[in-house]
Amino acid sequence: MSQFNAPVRRSGGSLDVYTALLFVATLVLGAGCLVVALRNMEHSKVGNQPGGLMTLVERPR
């Protein structure tokens, strides 16, 4: 069978189960990143100084 006999897929196809799964996975990944960022900001807070997304917490001695 040559490539010229292959069926042609038209643009603007319908949404299927895999598209819905990809959308749900993207939402879950985004929510997970947000939770980790908020927890890191809370954990890196020192006294009255707010924490940050990329703030390293020093190890207690």
N, CA, C and O atoms as a printed pandas DataFrame, in Angstrom:
     atom_number atom_name residue_name chain_id  residue_number  x_coord  y_coord  z_coord
0              1         N          MET        A               1    0.840   -1.161    0.000
1              2        CA          MET        A               1    0.000    0.000    0.000
2              3         C          MET        A               1    0.895    1.238    0.000
3              4         O          MET        A               1    1.786    1.357    0.841
4              5         N          SER        A               2    0.675    2.121   -0.896
5              6        CA          SER        A               2    1.495    3.319   -0.989
6              7         C          SER        A               2    0.903    4.435   -0.148
7              8         O          SER        A               2   -0.230    4.337    0.323
8              9         N          GLN        A               3    1.661    5.475    0.035
9             10        CA          GLN        A               3    1.198    6.593    0.841
10            11         C          GLN        A               3    0.102    7.384    0.141
11            12         O          GLN        A               3   -0.611    8.151    0.787
12            13         N          PHE        A               4   -0.040    7.210   -1.151
13            14        CA          PHE        A               4   -1.061    7.952   -1.888
14            15         C          PHE        A               4   -2.458    7.368   -1.681
15            16         O          PHE        A               4   -3.452    8.038   -1.959
16            17         N          ASN        A               5   -2.543    6.130   -1.195
17            18        CA          ASN        A               5   -3.834    5.497   -0.945
18            19         C          ASN        A               5   -4.306    5.699    0.495
19            20         O          ASN        A               5   -5.415    5.295    0.846
20            21         N          ALA        A               6   -3.473    6.322    1.328
21            22        CA          ALA        A               6   -3.806    6.491    2.746
22            23         C          ALA        A               6   -4.938    7.511    2.886
23            24         O          ALA        A               6   -5.007    8.474    2.122
24            25         N          PRO        A               7   -5.813    7.302    3.850
25            26        CA          PRO        A               7   -6.891    8.261    4.066
26            27         C          PRO        A               7   -6.343    9.601    4.561
27            28         O          PRO        A               7   -5.333    9.650    5.263
28            29         N          VAL        A               8   -7.013   10.666    4.189
29            30        CA          VAL        A               8   -6.584   12.013    4.563
30            31         C          VAL        A               8   -7.414   12.481    5.747
31            32         O          VAL        A               8   -8.642   12.405    5.730
32            33         N          ARG        A               9   -6.728   12.965    6.773
33            34        CA          ARG        A               9   -7.442   13.499    7.935
34            35         C          ARG        A               9   -7.700   14.981    7.693
35            36         O          ARG        A               9   -6.785   15.738    7.368
36            37         N          ARG        A              10   -8.916   15.372    7.850
37            38        CA          ARG        A              10   -9.298   16.772    7.673
38            39         C          ARG        A              10   -8.977   17.566    8.937
39            40         O          ARG        A              10   -9.008   17.020   10.039
40            41         N          SER        A              11   -8.674   18.830    8.782
41            42        CA          SER        A              11   -8.407   19.665    9.950
42            43         C          SER        A              11   -9.721   19.985   10.656
43            44         O          SER        A              11  -10.798   19.909   10.065
44            45         N          GLY        A              12   -9.605   20.349   11.944
45            46        CA          GLY        A              12  -10.800   20.663   12.719
46            47         C          GLY        A              12  -11.526   19.428   13.196
47            48         O          GLY        A              12  -12.756   19.389   13.218
48            49         N          GLY        A              13  -10.758   18.409   13.583
49            50        CA          GLY        A              13  -11.363   17.172   14.067
50            51         C          GLY        A              13  -12.060   17.373   15.395
51            52         O          GLY        A              13  -11.871   18.395   16.055
52            53         N          SER        A              14  -12.850   16.417   15.780
53            54        CA          SER        A              14  -13.617   16.519   17.025
54            55         C          SER        A              14  -12.730   16.161   18.218
55            56         O          SER        A              14  -11.689   15.524   18.061
56            57         N          LEU        A              15  -13.152   16.575   19.398
57            58        CA          LEU        A              15  -12.446   16.246   20.626
58            59         C          LEU        A              15  -12.727   14.792   20.984
59            60         O          LEU        A              15  -13.837   14.296   20.796
60            61         N          ASP        A              16  -11.716   14.126   21.497
61            62        CA          ASP        A              16  -11.899   12.733   21.886
62            63         C          ASP        A              16  -11.468   12.542   23.338
63            64         O          ASP        A              16  -11.185   13.511   24.042
64            65         N          VAL        A              17  -11.423   11.309   23.771
65            66        CA          VAL        A              17  -11.099   10.988   25.156
66            67         C          VAL        A              17   -9.683   11.425   25.499
67            68         O          VAL        A              17   -9.442   11.907   26.605
68            69         N          TYR        A              18   -8.745   11.266   24.576
69            70        CA          TYR        A              18   -7.357   11.614   24.849
70            71         C          TYR        A              18   -7.174   13.122   25.013
71            72         O          TYR        A              18   -6.333   13.555   25.800
72            73         N          THR        A              19   -7.929   13.908   24.301
73            74        CA          THR        A              19   -7.876   15.355   24.470
74            75         C          THR        A              19   -8.388   15.735   25.854
75            76         O          THR        A              19   -7.806   16.594   26.516
76            77         N          ALA        A              20   -9.464   15.106   26.292
77            78        CA          ALA        A              20  -10.006   15.376   27.625
78            79         C          ALA        A              20   -9.015   14.944   28.700
79            80         O          ALA        A              20   -8.843   15.658   29.688
80            81         N          LEU        A              21   -8.362   13.799   28.539
81            82        CA          LEU        A              21   -7.361   13.346   29.506
82            83         C          LEU        A              21   -6.172   14.296   29.558
83            84         O          LEU        A              21   -5.640   14.565   30.635
84            85         N          LEU        A              22   -5.752   14.804   28.408
85            86        CA          LEU        A              22   -4.654   15.763   28.365
86            87         C          LEU        A              22   -5.037   17.048   29.082
87            88         O          LEU        A              22   -4.214   17.623   29.794
88            89         N          PHE        A              23   -6.262   17.505   28.910
89            90        CA          PHE        A              23   -6.737   18.714   29.584
90            91         C          PHE        A              23   -6.776   18.513   31.091
91            92         O          PHE        A              23   -6.346   19.390   31.841
92            93         N          VAL        A              24   -7.280   17.382   31.541
93            94        CA          VAL        A              24   -7.351   17.087   32.982
94            95         C          VAL        A              24   -5.942   16.980   33.565
95            96         O          VAL        A              24   -5.685   17.496   34.653
96            97         N          ALA        A              25   -5.034   16.323   32.860
97            98        CA          ALA        A              25   -3.659   16.185   33.338
98            99         C          ALA        A              25   -2.980   17.543   33.430
99           100         O          ALA        A              25   -2.198   17.777   34.352
100          101         N          THR        A              26   -3.262   18.440   32.495
101          102        CA          THR        A              26   -2.702   19.787   32.541
102          103         C          THR        A              26   -3.227   20.552   33.743
103          104         O          THR        A              26   -2.468   21.263   34.402
104          105         N          LEU        A              27   -4.517   20.416   34.037
105          106        CA          LEU        A              27   -5.080   21.072   35.211
106          107         C          LEU        A              27   -4.468   20.538   36.503
107          108         O          LEU        A              27   -4.149   21.312   37.405
108          109         N          VAL        A              28   -4.303   19.224   36.594
109          110        CA          VAL        A              28   -3.724   18.616   37.797
110          111         C          VAL        A              28   -2.269   19.054   37.968
111          112         O          VAL        A              28   -1.838   19.340   39.085
112          113         N          LEU        A              29   -1.516   19.108   36.883
113          114        CA          LEU        A              29   -0.121   19.545   36.944
114          115         C          LEU        A              29   -0.033   21.001   37.382
115          116         O          LEU        A              29    0.812   21.348   38.206
116          117         N          GLY        A              30   -0.887   21.845   36.847
117          118        CA          GLY        A              30   -0.899   23.255   37.238
118          119         C          GLY        A              30   -1.270   23.434   38.696
119          120         O          GLY        A              30   -0.665   24.246   39.396
120          121         N          ALA        A              31   -2.259   22.686   39.163
121          122        CA          ALA        A              31   -2.659   22.764   40.570
122          123         C          ALA        A              31   -1.537   22.272   41.482
123          124         O          ALA        A              31   -1.308   22.846   42.547
124          125         N          GLY        A              32   -0.851   21.236   41.081
125          126        CA          GLY        A              32    0.269   20.713   41.872
126          127         C          GLY        A              32    1.405   21.714   41.966
127          128         O          GLY        A              32    1.990   21.885   43.036
128          129         N          CYS        A              33    1.725   22.376   40.870
129          130        CA          CYS        A              33    2.778   23.401   40.890
130          131         C          CYS        A              33    2.390   24.563   41.794
131          132         O          CYS        A              33    3.228   25.094   42.522
132          133         N          LEU        A              34    1.134   24.955   41.748
133          134        CA          LEU        A              34    0.656   26.044   42.589
134          135         C          LEU        A              34    0.739   25.671   44.069
135          136         O          LEU        A              34    1.156   26.490   44.888
136          137         N          VAL        A              35    0.349   24.458   44.417
137          138        CA          VAL        A              35    0.402   24.005   45.814
138          139         C          VAL        A              35    1.839   23.966   46.312
139          140         O          VAL        A              35    2.119   24.399   47.430
140          141         N          VAL        A              36    2.754   23.449   45.492
141          142        CA          VAL        A              36    4.161   23.386   45.900
142          143         C          VAL        A              36    4.723   24.791   46.089
143          144         O          VAL        A              36    5.461   25.032   47.044
144          145         N          ALA        A              37    4.390   25.718   45.200
145          146        CA          ALA        A              37    4.888   27.091   45.315
146          147         C          ALA        A              37    4.346   27.764   46.574
147          148         O          ALA        A              37    5.095   28.436   47.283
148          149         N          LEU        A              38    3.065   27.592   46.858
149          150        CA          LEU        A              38    2.478   28.213   48.052
150          151         C          LEU        A              38    3.040   27.612   49.333
151          152         O          LEU        A              38    3.294   28.335   50.296
152          153         N          ARG        A              39    3.235   26.297   49.352
153          154        CA          ARG        A              39    3.814   25.655   50.541
154          155         C          ARG        A              39    5.262   26.100   50.746
155          156         O          ARG        A              39    5.697   26.274   51.884
156          157         N          ASN        A              40    6.012   26.284   49.656
157          158        CA          ASN        A              40    7.397   26.734   49.784
158          159         C          ASN        A              40    7.446   28.163   50.316
159          160         O          ASN        A              40    8.319   28.496   51.118
160          161         N          MET        A              41    6.520   29.005   49.877
161          162        CA          MET        A              41    6.482   30.373   50.386
162          163         C          MET        A              41    6.159   30.389   51.878
163          164         O          MET        A              41    6.728   31.179   52.631
164          165         N          GLU        A              42    5.252   29.525   52.301
165          166        CA          GLU        A              42    4.886   29.439   53.710
166          167         C          GLU        A              42    6.031   28.875   54.549
167          168         O          GLU        A              42    6.285   29.340   55.660
168          169         N          HIS        A              43    6.713   27.879   54.012
169          170        CA          HIS        A              43    7.793   27.215   54.741
170          171         C          HIS        A              43    9.028   28.104   54.870
171          172         O          HIS        A              43    9.749   28.009   55.863
172          173         N          SER        A              44    9.284   28.963   53.886
173          174        CA          SER        A              44   10.490   29.780   53.905
174          175         C          SER        A              44   10.303   31.114   54.614
175          176         O          SER        A              44   11.212   31.944   54.620
176          177         N          LYS        A              45    9.131   31.328   55.212
177          178        CA          LYS        A              45    8.871   32.547   55.958
178          179         C          LYS        A              45    9.718   32.546   57.228
179          180         O          LYS        A              45    9.765   31.549   57.948
180          181         N          VAL        A              46   10.391   33.676   57.502
181          182        CA          VAL        A              46   11.232   33.799   58.704
182          183         C          VAL        A              46   10.755   35.007   59.481
183          184         O          VAL        A              46   10.924   36.139   59.029
184          185         N          GLY        A              47   10.156   34.784   60.651
185          186        CA          GLY        A              47    9.662   35.888   61.470
186          187         C          GLY        A              47    8.591   36.673   60.734
187          188         O          GLY        A              47    7.580   36.116   60.304
188          189         N          ASN        A              48    8.822   37.976   60.594
189          190        CA          ASN        A              48    7.880   38.834   59.892
190          191         C          ASN        A              48    8.201   38.972   58.412
191          192         O          ASN        A              48    7.430   39.579   57.668
192          193         N          GLN        A              49    9.339   38.415   57.968
193          194        CA          GLN        A              49    9.732   38.509   56.559
194          195         C          GLN        A              49    9.013   37.427   55.754
195          196         O          GLN        A              49    9.036   36.253   56.123
196          197         N          PRO        A              50    8.379   37.826   54.659
197          198        CA          PRO        A              50    7.690   36.819   53.852
198          199         C          PRO        A              50    8.684   35.930   53.105
199          200         O          PRO        A              50    9.795   36.350   52.782
200          201         N          GLY        A              51    8.272   34.725   52.845
201          202        CA          GLY        A              51    9.098   33.808   52.079
202          203         C          GLY        A              51    8.935   34.054   50.597
203          204         O          GLY        A              51    8.155   34.915   50.191
204          205         N          GLY        A              52    9.654   33.316   49.794
205          206        CA          GLY        A              52    9.576   33.482   48.353
206          207         C          GLY        A              52    9.530   32.144   47.654
207          208         O          GLY        A              52    9.698   31.095   48.275
208          209         N          LEU        A              53    9.300   32.190   46.360
209          210        CA          LEU        A              53    9.235   30.946   45.586
210          211         C          LEU        A              53   10.589   30.249   45.516
211          212         O          LEU        A              53   10.665   29.022   45.583
212          213         N          MET        A              54   11.655   31.031   45.381
213          214        CA          MET        A              54   12.984   30.453   45.210
214          215         C          MET        A              54   13.887   30.683   46.417
215          216         O          MET        A              54   15.110   30.690   46.275
216          217         N          THR        A              55   13.309   30.869   47.599
217          218        CA          THR        A              55   14.065   31.114   48.816
218          219         C          THR        A              55   14.555   29.793   49.386
219          220         O          THR        A              55   13.772   28.865   49.588
220          221         N          LEU        A              56   15.861   29.714   49.645
221          222        CA          LEU        A              56   16.427   28.519   50.253
222          223         C          LEU        A              56   16.338   28.634   51.765
223          224         O          LEU        A              56   16.583   29.698   52.333
224          225         N          VAL        A              57   15.990   27.546   52.402
225          226        CA          VAL        A              57   15.884   27.519   53.856
226          227         C          VAL        A              57   17.189   26.960   54.404
227          228         O          VAL        A              57   17.628   25.879   54.010
228          229         N          GLU        A              58   17.818   27.722   55.338
229          230        CA          GLU        A              58   19.081   27.268   55.902
230          231         C          GLU        A              58   18.856   26.130   56.892
231          232         O          GLU        A              58   17.835   26.075   57.577
232          233         N          ARG        A              59   19.817   25.238   56.952
233          234        CA          ARG        A              59   19.747   24.104   57.851
234          235         C          ARG        A              59   20.080   24.556   59.273
235          236         O          ARG        A              59   21.083   25.240   59.477
236          237         N          PRO        A              60   19.260   24.188   60.257
237          238        CA          PRO        A              60   19.589   24.591   61.644
238          239         C          PRO        A              60   20.812   23.860   62.147
239          240         O          PRO        A              60   21.047   22.702   61.803
240          241         N          ARG        A              61   21.604   24.562   62.981
241          242        CA          ARG        A              61   22.845   23.952   63.491
242          243         C          ARG        A              61   22.680   23.492   64.891
243          244         O          ARG        A              61   23.619   22.956   65.479
